[in-house]
Amino acid sequence: MSNVDSSGIEHRRFQRFDVDCRVKVIHKRFGNTAVLYGRANNISIGGMMLIAPVDFQGGESVDLEFNLPHMSEVLRLRAIVRHRFGDYSYGIEFRDMTDQTRQTITRMCETLSVL
């Protein structure tokens, strides 16, 4: 989701926006399903920074449910853990989004870009 060029400048595919919302995380591992809650720290059209009290490994799939600020619609989507930062911060990439979910996240990001 990000690249660093030779001068150390980071380039991202999508602009990120600060956000604070509760995220329900459904995680399946070794045939067991765990439900836990974390918080989104920032969001983009392609993913989010998730803070959650769990030990995820890169490449693991998770299901997410969350409400974006000022929106009543609950978004449900599949995601993959791409990066781990410290003990409980994860770079999450959204996968298999419906057109409606993509439009909702895009609208939220457009709104945040003008604030």
ChimeraX attribute file (.defattr): number of C-alpha atoms within 10 A of each C-alpha:
attribute: neighborCount
match mode: 1-to-1
recipient: residues
	/A:1	13
	/A:2	9
	/A:3	11
	/A:4	10
	/A:5	9
	/A:6	7
	/A:7	6
	/A:8	8
	/A:9	8
	/A:10	10
	/A:11	12
	/A:12	11
	/A:13	11
	/A:14	14
	/A:15	13
	/A:16	19
	/A:17	18
	/A:18	13
	/A:19	18
	/A:20	14
	/A:21	15
	/A:22	18
	/A:23	21
	/A:24	19
	/A:25	22
	/A:26	16
	/A:27	17
	/A:28	14
	/A:29	10
	/A:30	5
	/A:31	6
	/A:32	7
	/A:33	9
	/A:34	10
	/A:35	11
	/A:36	12
	/A:37	17
	/A:38	19
	/A:39	20
	/A:40	22
	/A:41	18
	/A:42	18
	/A:43	24
	/A:44	22
	/A:45	22
	/A:46	19
	/A:47	22
	/A:48	23
	/A:49	23
	/A:50	26
	/A:51	20
	/A:52	19
	/A:53	13
	/A:54	14
	/A:55	10
	/A:56	19
	/A:57	13
	/A:58	13
	/A:59	13
	/A:60	14
	/A:61	21
	/A:62	21
	/A:63	18
	/A:64	21
	/A:65	16
	/A:66	20
	/A:67	15
	/A:68	20
	/A:69	12
	/A:70	7
	/A:71	10
	/A:72	9
	/A:73	12
	/A:74	12
	/A:75	19
	/A:76	16
	/A:77	16
	/A:78	17
	/A:79	22
	/A:80	20
	/A:81	21
	/A:82	18
	/A:83	17
	/A:84	17
	/A:85	11
	/A:86	7
	/A:87	12
	/A:88	14
	/A:89	21
	/A:90	25
	/A:91	20
	/A:92	26
	/A:93	22
	/A:94	22
	/A:95	15
	/A:96	10
	/A:97	15
	/A:98	12
	/A:99	8
	/A:100	10
	/A:101	17
	/A:102	16
	/A:103	13
	/A:104	17
	/A:105	18
	/A:106	15
	/A:107	13
	/A:108	19
	/A:109	20
	/A:110	14
	/A:111	11
	/A:112	13
	/A:113	11
	/A:114	6
	/A:115	5
